[in-house]
Amino acid sequence: MKARGYVELTTTELADELQFVAVRYFGWVELIMPVFDVLYIFMFLSLAWWGHDRWTPLWLAFALISFLFFLFQYFPQWIHGRTTTLRVTANGLQASGNLGNLLATSVEVTASEVASIRYQASPNWVTSGVYWKRGKTSICVLPGLRYAPGNEVIDSIFRRFPQFKPIDNSPAARLFGERAVLAAQEGSNPPQKP
């Protein structure tokens, strides 16, 4: 067993779809951290139990907050399992399994709803992985992937289904979307005097 966990990614090309299966394997760190979190919660509860002073409500609040963080961090992994399946067709995508979300175990997005596909690294309290942007919301469809495997998944999708590929990757396109060409043309022409 390794110190850190890893994700095993399997790609299957079928006649009309791509299928990605990500299986997460835990390392020593992921197996030991819940024990320390439980000890941390019990520390606050014991301070509240034996304290009997004005700090007791504060210790109980810390214990409750620690328990909620523990619940949202580890509970989805235990309940939803360690496997995520992503199926991509010309009509859209379907992701099922452990999506890194406490309540959701599957998501379906049609091709017309997809604004972009991207890899997102994990800032605080967000799962790293492959995200599909739908409107103003981002949906994680393959959580737990690192940068290289995540971009390999995206490149495979773009090769097989070019309709999902972004039209322009220039900075203006990221700022203005499809209007980037119009914005660039309007900005390049100096205003003329009547």
KEDRENMAR-379743 format. One record per residue (C-alpha): residue number from 1; residue in three letters; x, z, y. Coordinates in nm, 3 decimals. Layout:
N
(pt NUM, "ALA", (X, Z, Y)) ...
//
This chain:
194
(pt 1, "MET", (0.000, 0.000, 0.000)) (pt 2, "LYS", (0.126, -0.090, 0.346)) (pt 3, "ALA", (0.143, 0.141, 0.644)) (pt 4, "ARG", (-0.092, -0.073, 0.855)) (pt 5, "GLY", (-0.396, -0.256, 0.729)) (pt 6, "TYR", (-0.418, -0.632, 0.713)) (pt 7, "VAL", (-0.680, -0.907, 0.685)) (pt 8, "GLU", (-0.679, -1.167, 0.410)) (pt 9, "LEU", (-0.836, -1.491, 0.534)) (pt 10, "THR", (-0.968, -1.761, 0.300)) (pt 11, "THR", (-1.080, -2.101, 0.430)) (pt 12, "THR", (-1.305, -2.328, 0.223)) (pt 13, "GLU", (-1.394, -2.682, 0.331)) (pt 14, "LEU", (-1.724, -2.797, 0.188)) (pt 15, "ALA", (-1.900, -3.130, 0.235)) (pt 16, "ASP", (-2.086, -3.039, 0.555)) (pt 17, "GLU", (-1.950, -2.696, 0.649)) (pt 18, "LEU", (-1.642, -2.480, 0.691)) (pt 19, "GLN", (-1.649, -2.135, 0.538)) (pt 20, "PHE", (-1.414, -1.854, 0.638)) (pt 21, "VAL", (-1.402, -1.526, 0.446)) (pt 22, "ALA", (-1.206, -1.235, 0.596)) (pt 23, "VAL", (-1.141, -0.930, 0.378)) (pt 24, "ARG", (-0.991, -0.621, 0.544)) (pt 25, "TYR", (-0.752, -0.400, 0.350)) (pt 26, "PHE", (-0.677, -0.056, 0.486)) (pt 27, "GLY", (-0.326, 0.086, 0.510)) (pt 28, "TRP", (-0.207, 0.446, 0.517)) (pt 29, "VAL", (-0.274, 0.476, 0.890)) (pt 30, "GLU", (-0.639, 0.372, 0.858)) (pt 31, "LEU", (-0.691, 0.611, 0.567)) (pt 32, "ILE", (-0.529, 0.912, 0.736)) (pt 33, "MET", (-0.676, 0.874, 1.087)) (pt 34, "PRO", (-1.032, 0.980, 0.991)) (pt 35, "VAL", (-0.891, 1.306, 0.852)) (pt 36, "PHE", (-0.720, 1.385, 1.183)) (pt 37, "ASP", (-1.037, 1.294, 1.372)) (pt 38, "VAL", (-1.243, 1.535, 1.160)) (pt 39, "LEU", (-0.982, 1.810, 1.216)) (pt 40, "TYR", (-0.999, 1.739, 1.589)) (pt 41, "ILE", (-1.378, 1.781, 1.584)) (pt 42, "PHE", (-1.354, 2.106, 1.386)) (pt 43, "MET", (-1.095, 2.237, 1.631)) (pt 44, "PHE", (-1.341, 2.201, 1.918)) (pt 45, "LEU", (-1.623, 2.351, 1.712)) (pt 46, "SER", (-1.409, 2.651, 1.616)) (pt 47, "LEU", (-1.309, 2.707, 1.980)) (pt 48, "ALA", (-1.678, 2.703, 2.072)) (pt 49, "TRP", (-1.773, 2.935, 1.783)) (pt 50, "TRP", (-1.509, 3.202, 1.839)) (pt 51, "GLY", (-1.478, 3.160, 2.214)) (pt 52, "HIS", (-1.807, 3.315, 2.334)) (pt 53, "ASP", (-1.711, 3.266, 2.694)) (pt 54, "ARG", (-1.790, 3.030, 2.976)) (pt 55, "TRP", (-1.592, 2.749, 2.806)) (pt 56, "THR", (-1.819, 2.733, 2.501)) (pt 57, "PRO", (-2.043, 2.452, 2.638)) (pt 58, "LEU", (-1.733, 2.250, 2.726)) (pt 59, "TRP", (-1.593, 2.283, 2.371)) (pt 60, "LEU", (-1.929, 2.184, 2.225)) (pt 61, "ALA", (-1.942, 1.880, 2.456)) (pt 62, "PHE", (-1.591, 1.776, 2.347)) (pt 63, "ALA", (-1.690, 1.817, 1.982)) (pt 64, "LEU", (-2.002, 1.605, 2.033)) (pt 65, "ILE", (-1.813, 1.329, 2.217)) (pt 66, "SER", (-1.540, 1.330, 1.950)) (pt 67, "PHE", (-1.803, 1.305, 1.678)) (pt 68, "LEU", (-1.972, 1.008, 1.852)) (pt 69, "PHE", (-1.638, 0.826, 1.885)) (pt 70, "PHE", (-1.568, 0.899, 1.519)) (pt 71, "LEU", (-1.914, 0.769, 1.424)) (pt 72, "PHE", (-1.885, 0.442, 1.617)) (pt 73, "GLN", (-1.529, 0.377, 1.504)) (pt 74, "TYR", (-1.546, 0.439, 1.129)) (pt 75, "PHE", (-1.912, 0.426, 1.030)) (pt 76, "PRO", (-1.951, 0.043, 1.047)) (pt 77, "GLN", (-1.648, 0.001, 0.821)) (pt 78, "TRP", (-1.796, 0.232, 0.559)) (pt 79, "ILE", (-2.155, 0.106, 0.578)) (pt 80, "HIS", (-2.103, -0.272, 0.612)) (pt 81, "GLY", (-1.805, -0.307, 0.381)) (pt 82, "ARG", (-1.480, -0.484, 0.452)) (pt 83, "THR", (-1.583, -0.850, 0.415)) (pt 84, "THR", (-1.698, -1.094, 0.684)) (pt 85, "THR", (-1.818, -1.448, 0.608)) (pt 86, "LEU", (-1.840, -1.720, 0.873)) (pt 87, "ARG", (-2.010, -2.053, 0.798)) (pt 88, "VAL", (-1.972, -2.330, 1.055)) (pt 89, "THR", (-2.179, -2.650, 1.042)) (pt 90, "ALA", (-2.254, -2.923, 1.293)) (pt 91, "ASN", (-2.579, -2.738, 1.369)) (pt 92, "GLY", (-2.415, -2.404, 1.453)) (pt 93, "LEU", (-2.275, -2.098, 1.283)) (pt 94, "GLN", (-2.380, -1.808, 1.068)) (pt 95, "ALA", (-2.171, -1.492, 1.040)) (pt 96, "SER", (-2.256, -1.211, 0.800)) (pt 97, "GLY", (-2.101, -0.891, 0.671)) (pt 98, "ASN", (-1.892, -0.648, 0.872)) (pt 99, "LEU", (-1.903, -0.781, 1.229)) (pt 100, "GLY", (-1.748, -0.467, 1.377)) (pt 101, "ASN", (-2.088, -0.362, 1.510)) (pt 102, "LEU", (-2.277, -0.050, 1.413)) (pt 103, "LEU", (-2.620, -0.215, 1.393)) (pt 104, "ALA", (-2.568, -0.589, 1.334)) (pt 105, "THR", (-2.465, -0.735, 0.999)) (pt 106, "SER", (-2.547, -1.101, 1.065)) (pt 107, "VAL", (-2.570, -1.341, 1.355)) (pt 108, "GLU", (-2.680, -1.703, 1.383)) (pt 109, "VAL", (-2.600, -1.928, 1.677)) (pt 110, "THR", (-2.714, -2.288, 1.711)) (pt 111, "ALA", (-2.473, -2.552, 1.838)) (pt 112, "SER", (-2.666, -2.593, 2.163)) (pt 113, "GLU", (-2.618, -2.224, 2.245)) (pt 114, "VAL", (-2.239, -2.223, 2.201)) (pt 115, "ALA", (-2.055, -2.230, 2.533)) (pt 116, "SER", (-1.702, -2.175, 2.394)) (pt 117, "ILE", (-1.500, -2.049, 2.099)) (pt 118, "ARG", (-1.198, -1.831, 2.163)) (pt 119, "TYR", (-0.970, -1.562, 2.030)) (pt 120, "GLN", (-0.997, -1.228, 2.206)) (pt 121, "ALA", (-0.731, -0.961, 2.173)) (pt 122, "SER", (-0.854, -0.605, 2.152)) (pt 123, "PRO", (-0.872, -0.421, 2.480)) (pt 124, "ASN", (-1.015, -0.070, 2.474)) (pt 125, "TRP", (-1.313, -0.028, 2.240)) (pt 126, "VAL", (-1.351, -0.399, 2.167)) (pt 127, "THR", (-1.273, -0.556, 1.831)) (pt 128, "SER", (-1.011, -0.832, 1.831)) (pt 129, "GLY", (-1.101, -1.155, 1.656)) (pt 130, "VAL", (-1.278, -1.489, 1.697)) (pt 131, "TYR", (-1.558, -1.485, 1.955)) (pt 132, "TRP", (-1.826, -1.739, 2.035)) (pt 133, "LYS", (-1.956, -1.727, 2.388)) (pt 134, "ARG", (-2.331, -1.774, 2.415)) (pt 135, "GLY", (-2.454, -1.771, 2.772)) (pt 136, "LYS", (-2.300, -1.466, 2.935)) (pt 137, "THR", (-2.248, -1.271, 2.613)) (pt 138, "SER", (-1.961, -1.294, 2.366)) (pt 139, "ILE", (-2.034, -1.252, 1.996)) (pt 140, "CYS", (-1.760, -1.148, 1.754)) (pt 141, "VAL", (-1.795, -1.357, 1.440)) (pt 142, "LEU", (-1.463, -1.280, 1.266)) (pt 143, "PRO", (-1.341, -0.932, 1.365)) (pt 144, "GLY", (-1.002, -0.786, 1.287)) (pt 145, "LEU", (-0.797, -1.106, 1.299)) (pt 146, "ARG", (-0.462, -1.119, 1.471)) (pt 147, "TYR", (-0.361, -1.392, 1.717)) (pt 148, "ALA", (-0.214, -1.654, 1.477)) (pt 149, "PRO", (-0.490, -1.649, 1.210)) (pt 150, "GLY", (-0.756, -1.638, 1.480)) (pt 151, "ASN", (-0.620, -1.950, 1.647)) (pt 152, "GLU", (-0.586, -2.123, 1.308)) (pt 153, "VAL", (-0.958, -2.064, 1.251)) (pt 154, "ILE", (-1.042, -2.205, 1.594)) (pt 155, "ASP", (-0.818, -2.510, 1.542)) (pt 156, "SER", (-0.981, -2.576, 1.202)) (pt 157, "ILE", (-1.326, -2.564, 1.362)) (pt 158, "PHE", (-1.219, -2.801, 1.643)) (pt 159, "ARG", (-1.066, -3.050, 1.396)) (pt 160, "ARG", (-1.373, -3.052, 1.172)) (pt 161, "PHE", (-1.640, -3.028, 1.444)) (pt 162, "PRO", (-1.507, -3.179, 1.767)) (pt 163, "GLN", (-1.839, -3.119, 1.947)) (pt 164, "PHE", (-1.738, -2.750, 1.978)) (pt 165, "LYS", (-1.404, -2.834, 2.140)) (pt 166, "PRO", (-1.383, -2.761, 2.512)) (pt 167, "ILE", (-1.369, -3.070, 2.729)) (pt 168, "ASP", (-1.099, -2.950, 2.968)) (pt 169, "ASN", (-0.859, -2.655, 2.946)) (pt 170, "SER", (-0.728, -2.676, 3.303)) (pt 171, "PRO", (-0.756, -2.369, 3.526)) (pt 172, "ALA", (-1.025, -2.542, 3.731)) (pt 173, "ALA", (-1.234, -2.595, 3.415)) (pt 174, "ARG", (-1.212, -2.225, 3.333)) (pt 175, "LEU", (-1.331, -2.138, 3.681)) (pt 176, "PHE", (-1.600, -2.400, 3.733)) (pt 177, "GLY", (-1.689, -2.519, 3.381)) (pt 178, "GLU", (-1.831, -2.873, 3.365)) (pt 179, "ARG", (-1.829, -2.896, 3.744)) (pt 180, "ALA", (-1.447, -2.877, 3.748)) (pt 181, "VAL", (-1.404, -3.252, 3.801)) (pt 182, "LEU", (-1.652, -3.250, 4.089)) (pt 183, "ALA", (-1.490, -2.944, 4.246)) (pt 184, "ALA", (-1.145, -3.102, 4.217)) (pt 185, "GLN", (-1.267, -3.427, 4.371)) (pt 186, "GLU", (-1.445, -3.250, 4.655)) (pt 187, "GLY", (-1.137, -3.037, 4.725)) (pt 188, "SER", (-0.899, -3.336, 4.729)) (pt 189, "ASN", (-1.088, -3.536, 4.989)) (pt 190, "PRO", (-1.026, -3.411, 5.342)) (pt 191, "PRO", (-1.334, -3.379, 5.557)) (pt 192, "GLN", (-1.393, -3.687, 5.769)) (pt 193, "LYS", (-1.506, -3.679, 6.130)) (pt 194, "PRO", (-1.833, -3.859, 6.199)) 
//
